[in-house]
Amino acid sequence: MAAMEYKQRTVTCGALRQEDEGKYVVLNGWVHRNRNHGGIHFINLRDRYGITQIVVGEHARDEVRQIAEELRLEYCIAVEGIVRKRPDSMINPNMDTGSIEVDVQSLQILSRCEPLPFMIDEESDAKEDLRLRYRYLDLRSTGMQNRIRLRHEFVKAIREHLSARDFYEIETPTLIKSTPEGARDFLVPSRLYAGKFYALPQSPQLLKQILMVGGFDKYFQIARCYRDEDARGDRQLEFTQLDLEMSFVTREDVLKTIEDLFVEVFAKVMNYSLPTSFRRLSWSDAMNTYGVDKPDVRYDLPLVDIGDIAELIQFGAFQTALAEKGSIKAICAPATDNLAYSRKYIGELEEAAKVYGAKGLAFVKVGKGGVLESGIAKFLVGHETAIIERMKASEGDMILFIAAPWKKCCNSLGAVRTKLARDLNIIDKNRFEFCWIIDFPLFEFNEEAGHWEAAHHMFSMPQAQYIPTLESDPGSVKGDLYDLVLNGYEVASGSIRIHDVELQKRIFRICNFTDEEAESRFGFLLNAFRYGPPPHGGIAPGIDRMVMIMAQQTSIKEVIAFPKNTAAVSPMDDSPSYVDDKQLDELHLLIKQPVKSE
């Protein structure tokens, strides 16, 4: 069958302006709207570049008018016509092409569209699974088109910046050896080697370190990564990160490289000016002041330690926490006409705190003359001035307290801080605020497994002063680690790496890996480190999460062309799916069906 012949476009649907009046043009695109006003059709034709109004007027040929009557939403058509200026009263200032229209001379249907499962507009109001099932339709919406364009421009600007600074873009394998990196690996069975498996990379971590051993000095990659873990708003099974590594560098070099990168990229892509250096917070300061190690620093509402004052207060929850070497922190909710601090609302704040382990949320209101009212006010008599001054509180403010083990106290009150900020509407959504979190603990203790684990990963360098006492006091060791946070999201994590074989073995042992197991799992890295590895370090910003924030979205699904849903399923192609027995036989696999509980 011969291919359809059609008139190819001479211009896109977003290009025409008043100065094009009188031109004979061909447009290709989709029918976005079709309004029939007494036999005159006003059709909005859409492509990736914009929308142009085309008009099938009363003087159009019968054949053209007949085709116009057939048109339905999302029919793909070719149009020939003459560009006309719109009358002043008909100009649409909300359209780039709003001052012109195209008088249709010929019209051809290139393909038809079945009735739509949802309307294609700026943004779809359809449910997520329906949008993902018909993703090819959802992608036509203005919002998705703009966000995918933003993603392209972001990645393009990154490539241009790094390539101009002597970085090589180097691809690393997708099929690698399975190594424990924190999450479950996706495994790929080998057809040629029965019982053996490749893994999909959780990150190119070991490979980029080996590239440094290979002498490449400055490497980057827009890397696809895979982690078999539960999906949520800002995380997917498969994701994309900017992977970056450099030789002969310190932490300062890596941080400056990233600051320079994003200052230029945000200026180019977002027309937004960032400071040339980003705020820095130690991990402990971030936890103590904001309750989390990924704080949103666009607003204040700091957590304040009042443990020394609480020692003098005979309130049971305070005394119990202090006896158990816990913490007592408070936050001052400012007086506002926009939010009533009712008992019901304080209950909502308490529920937010309980998610992170707090048993309760105490409160008082600052009344006239510095009198504390409501809640636990009767226990604070005599200490009102000290508390108000410490909290920098004013009349009408509400002071909220949590007493709990230190980390629970921080996390719980941090959740209260986040909810307060949203409800008070004090977050500037048009602002981008980066900050570095540094001086992380290198290890954290796994209570269930009964041993130490790496807080980030096992290849991070301990800070020099802790190396002599690694084994004797792992809990106090700080790593040469750093996270980059943007608007309350962790968007990058990195470290200076270990490049000494014996030090790497010590870290493995602390993390419960015997020398034999370490050699089995990581022998290729240890072998490389026996051949003159350079000092090196790097970082890996998440592309999906950063574009999500830049696009002012709350889910990375909005900036990924073909994401999975929250059940880790792709409704469009119904993956994951079963495969036939022949494929399983070739891979030497038997499927063990899960046992159904009675």
N, C-alpha and C positions, 0 to 999 in steps of 0.2 A: 504493500500500500504506500503510495507516495506521501511524503510529508506535506502537511498543510502549508500552503503559501499564504503569507500575510504581510501587511505593511509593517516594517520595523520602525520603531520610534526614532524620530529625529531630535527629540527633546524629552526630558523627564517631566513628571507631573509637578515638580517643585520649582521649575526654572523660569517660567514665563512671567514677564512684567509688562508695564505699559509701553515701554520702548519696543516691544516685539509686535505691536499692533500692525496688522496687515500681513504678517508672515503666514505662509502655508506650512502647517506642521502635522506630524504624526505622533500620536501618544499611544502607549500601551500600558495597561494597568487593570485594576479591579474596580468594579462598581461599588462605591462606598455608600452612596445614597442615590435614589432616583425619585425625583418629585415630578409628578405629572400635573401640570397646571393647564387644564383645558386643552389637552393635546400638545402642549409645549413641554418638553422634557428637560428639566434641569438636573444634570447628572454630575455628582462628584466622583471624579476618577482619581484613584489613589495608587501610588507606587511607593517605593522606599524613600523617595526624595520629597514627597509632599502630595498635595491634593490640588487638582485643577477642576474648575467647573466647566463642563461642556454642555452645550445647548443644542437640542434638536428642535428647531423652530418650526413655525407653521408653513414656511416655504421650503422645508426639506423635502427631498424626493420621497415618494411613497415607500420605496424599499427601505430607506433609512428610518422612516417613522415606524414602519412595521417591526423592524429589528428593535427599535427603542422600546416598543410595547412589550417585547419578549424579555427584556432585561430584568434580572433579579439581583439581589445583593450578592456580591462577590463573584459575579460572572467576570471572567477575564476577557477583555475586549481590545480591539485595535480601532483607533479613531483617526480620521483625517479631517482637517478643518482649518479655518482661518481665525487668527487671533483678533479679538475685538476688545476695545476698552468697554468696561462696564459703565452704565450711567452713574453719575455721582451718587444718586440715591441708592444704588445697588452695590456700592463698594463694600467689601467685607474686610475691616481692618484686622480681624483675627486670623486671616489667611495670608501667607506670604504672596500667594497669587490672587489675592482678593480684588485686585483692581482690573483684572481681565477675565475673559471667558473665551472658549473656543466654539465657534459656529461650525457645527458638524456638517461635513460634506459627504462622508462615507463612514460606515460603521460595520465592524465584523466581530462576531462572537468567536473567540479563540477556544474557550471551554466554558462549560456550565457548572453551576454549583448547586448542590442539594440544599434543602432548607437547613439553615444554620442552627447548631445546638445552643449558641449564644451569640449575642450581638458583638460585632467587632468595632471597637470605639477607642477612645483614649486609653481607658483601662477597662478590663472586663470585670463584671460583678459576679461572674459564674463561680461556682465552688471549685476549689483547687483541683480535685481529681478530674473534673470535667475539662478544665483548662489543660491539664496535662495529657488527657486522653486525645484531645484535639489540639495538640500543641502547635501543629502547623497553622491552625487558625489563630490561636492565641498570639503566635509570633508576629502576625500581621498588625496587631494593635500598635498604636502610636507609642504607648509606654514601653512595650517590649522592644520595639524597633529602636527607640532612643537608648534604652539601657544596654542593648547588645552593641550599639554604636559606641557608647561610652566605654564599654569594656574593650573594644577594639582600639580606641584611641589611647586608652590607659596603657595597654600592653605595647602598643607601637611606640609611645613616648618613652617607656622603660627601655625598650630595645635601643632606641636612638641614643638615649643618654649614656647607657652603659657601653655601647659599642664605641662611642666617641671617647671613652676613657680607658681604652685598651682591654676591656673585658672580652673574652671569647665566649660565644654561645656554643655550648657543647651538649649534645644529646647523650643521655645515659640510658641503659637498657630498661625495658619494661618487664622482662622476665629475669628475675634475679634469685639469689639464694634467700631462703626464709631466715630472717634474723629477728629476735625479739626487740621491738621498739616501742612498746607501750600498748598498742592496740592489736587486735587479731589481724593476721595476714590473710589476704585473699590468696588461695592456693590454686595453682594450675597444674594438673597432672601431666606427666610426660608420657607420650605414646611410645617413644623409643626405649625408655628406661622404666620398666615396670616397677611401681612402688615409689618412684621418685617424683618430686614436685618442684616446680618453680614457685616463686611468690611474686605478686605484683608489689611494687615498691610503696611502702608507707611514706617514704621520702627518699631522695637520692643521697642520704646522709653519708654512708660509707663510701659511695662511689665518688662523691665530690671531694672527700678527703684524699682518696687515692689519686684523683686528678692533681691535687696539690703535690703529692709525692712525685707525680709524673712531671712536675715542673711547669704547669700551665699558669700559675701565679694569680690570674684573675679569671674566674669562671662565672657564668650565669646560665640559667635555663628557665624557660617557662615550663615548669615540670608538672606532669600529671601524677597524682598521688592517690593511693587507695588504702582505706582502712575499713575493716569489717566491724563497724560499730553502729550503734543506734543513730539514726538521722535525727536532726532537730533544725530549728530555724536557720542557724548560721553554720551548719555542718552537713556534709553529704558523704556517702560512701566513697565517691570519687570527687576529687577537687583539684584545683590548680594553684600552684604557688610559684612565686619568683624565688628560685634557688640561687644562692650567691655564696661564693667562697673566695678568700684571698690569702695569699702567703705573706709571711714576714710582716704581720700586722698585730696591733694591740686592739683592745676593745675600742679605744678612742677612734682608731682608723675606721672600724666597721660602722660605728655610730655616725661618724661624719659622712661616710659614703652614702648611707641611707638618708640622712638629712638632706644632703645636696640633691640626691635623686628625687625625693618627694617634693622638695621646694620647686624644682624645675617642672616636674610632671604636673603638679597641681596648678601651677601658673599656666602651663600650656593647655591642659585639658579642661580645667575648671575655671580658669581665669581668677584664681584665688591665691592670695599672697600668704604664705606661711612664714613664721619666723625662721631665721637661718639656723638656729639651734633650738632643740626641743627641751622642754622641762624634764628634769630627772628626779626620780624618787627612789629611795631604797625600798626593797620589798617590805621591810618591817614598817617604814613610815607610811607606805601606801596602805598596808593593812590597818595600822593604828588610826590613820586619819580618814580613810574612806571605806574601810571594811572589806576591801577586795584588792587583789593584785592586778586588776584591770580597771582602774577607776575612771569614771567620767569626770574630768576636771573642768568642764565647761561651767560648772556652778560650784558654790561653796558647800554649805551644810556639812561642816566637818564633824567627825566623831571626836569626843573629848573624854579623856580618862579622868574619872573623879574618885579613883580608888583611895587616895589619901584622905579625901573628905568623907568618903563612905565608912572609913574605919571608925569614925566618931558618931555614926548614925546607927541607932538601934532598930534596924529594919531587917527582918529575918532573911530575906533573899540576899541582901548585901552581905550580911555576916556569914552566911553559908558559903557564898562564892569566895569570899576572902579566906575563909578557913580551908577551902579546897584549892587555894592558890590560883583562883580564877581572877577575872577582870570585871570591873564595873565601868561602863561607858555610857555617855549620854549624847543626845543630839538635840539641838534647839530648832523647833519648827516655828518659823516667824509668823507673827500675826498677819492675817490677810482677810480681805473681804470676799476673796474667791473661794475660800475653803473653810467650812465650819469644823472645828475640832470637837465633834460630838463624840459621845461614848461609842456610837456605832462606827464612826470613822476610825477611832483609836483601835477598835476591835479588828478592823481591816488591816491596820498597820501591824497589829500583834500577830495576825495570821501570816503576814509576809515574813515576820521574824521567826515564827515557829518552823517554817520550811527549812531553816538552817539550824535548827536545834534549840533555839531559845525556849524556855519554859513559860515565859511571860514577858509582858512589857509594862513597866511602871511609868507613871506620868504625874506631872503637876503643871498647873497653869500659873503664869506670873500675873498677879493682880495689881491693883493700884498700890503705890507706895512700897513696892517690893514684897508684898505679901504673896506667899505661895498658896494656891487654892486647889481643891479637888485631889483625886488620886491619893498619893502617899504623903500629902502635905503635912499631916499630923506627925509623921515621923521625922520631919525635917526642921522642926521648930528649933531655932537657935543657929541654924546653919543656912538660912535663907540667903544672906548676903554673900557668903562664900560660893554658894552654888550659882547664884545669878551672875556674879562677877566672873567665875570660871567659864560659864556658858555664854557670856556676853549677851545676856538675854534682856529683853525689854517688856514693858507692859503688853499683855495680850499674847505673848509667845507661849508655846507649849514645850516643856522639856520632857523628853522621853528617855527612859533608862533601861538598860539590860545588864543583868548580872549572870555571868556564865564563864566556863572555861575560855581562855583567851581567844582561840580561833573561832569558836562558836559565837562568842560575844561580838567579835569583829564582823563576821559574815552576816549575823542576824541583824545587827544595827545597820550594816551596809545595805541590806535589802530594804530596811525602813527608809534609809536615805534616798534610795532610788525611787521608791514609790512616792515619797513626799515630793521629790523634784518634779516627777511627771504630773502629779495631781495639782501642784502649785503652778505648773506651767512656766517654770523658770529656766527650761533648757532651750538655748538658742539653736534651733534646728538647722540654721544656715551657717553655723560655725563648725570648723574642723580644728580639733585640739588634740595634738599628739603629745604623748609623754613617754619617756623611757622608764622602765622599772629595772633596777639593777640590784646587785648584791643579794641574789636569791640563795636560799639554802641549796646545797648541792644534793643532799639526800633527804628522803622522808621515810618514816618508819611505817611499814605495812603491818598493821595490828593482826589482820587475819593470817597472813603468811608467816609472821613472826621474824621478819628480817628487814634490813634497809633496802631501799630502792632509789634509783636516780630520780630526782625531782623533774628533770627535763629528759635527758638521755645520758647514757654511760660514757659518752665521748667528750664531755665538757671538762675543761680544765678547772681544778680547784684554785682558788686564790692562793698565791705563793705562801702566805703566812700559815696556812692550815695544812700544808703538805706533810710536815713532820708528825702531825697528830691525827691523820686521817682515820686510822683504825681505832685509836683509843677514844675518840670523841666525834663520831660521824655527824651527830646532830647539830654541832656548832659550826660545821664547815660551810663556808660560803663559796659559791662557784663564780667563775668568770662568765656569768650568764647575763643575758639582757633580753627583755621583752619590749616590743613597741606596742603601745596602746593608742587607739583612736576612738574618741567619743564613747568610751566605756567598753570597747571590744579589744581583745588581744588580736592584733593584726600581723604580728611577726614575732618570732622567737629565734634566738641564736646564742652563740657562745664562742669563746676561744677554745680550740680543741686541744686535746691531749695529743702529743706527737712522740711521746716516750713510751716504749714497749713496757718497761717495768712499772711505770706509773699507771698505765692502762690496765695492767694485770691486777694491780692493787685495787683499783676501782671495781673491776669485775668481781673480785673476792668479796669486797664489802657488800656488793649487790647480790651475793649468794650464788655466784658462778664459780665453780671450781676451775682450776687451770685447764683441766682436760675438756670441760664443757665450753670454756671460752675459746680454746683452740679449735674445737669442732665447729662452733657457731661463727667465730670471727677470725679464724686462722688467716684468711686472705688479707685482712686488714693488718693483723699483727705481723705477718710476713712483710708487707709493704713497709711497715714502720722499722724494719731492720735494715732498710736501705736508704738512710739519710733523709728522713722526712723533714720538711721545713716547719717552723712554727706557722700555724694557720688558724683562721677563724672565719665565721660566716654567719648568715642569717637567712630566714625564709619567710618573707611577707606573703600572706594569703591573698591571691588575686580576687577570688570570689567575694570574700568578706570585705575587702577594701572597696570594690566596686559597689557592693550593696550599700555601704555607708555613704559613699559619694552620691549614689542615686537616691538617698534618703529612704531606703527600704529596710524592712526588718527580717527578711528571709532571703537567703542566697538563691533560692529558686527563681527569684525575679531577675537575676542577672546571669543565669545559666540557660543555654538554649534548650537543652534536653535533660532536665533534672529528674531525680527519683522523688517519689512522694515520701511522706513521713513513715510509711511502712516499708521503705526501701524497694519499692516497686515502680516500674515505668508503665503507667497505664496505656501509653500510646502503642508500645510494641509488646506489652505483656511480659516483660522480663522481670525477674528470672523465670525461666520456663523449663519444662522437662525436655530431656533429649532421648533419642531412641536407643534401644539396646545395642545396636551395632556400634554407635559412638562410644558407649560405655565399654563394650568389649575391646575396642581398639585402644582404650586408655587403661585397660586392666582394672576396671572398677566395678564393684557391686554396691548397690544402694541399700543402706540399712534404714528401713522405715522407722519413724519414731513410734514408740509404744504409746497407745492411747490409754489414758487413765480412765478407770471405771467411774 
